[in-house]
Amino acid sequence: TLAKWTSLSEGFHLHL
């Protein structure tokens, strides 16, 4: 779902 991708996206941004 979009919510899942949103969480992954935020995780990536924080990781970068």
Secondary structure as UniProt FT lines:
FT   HELIX           2..15
//
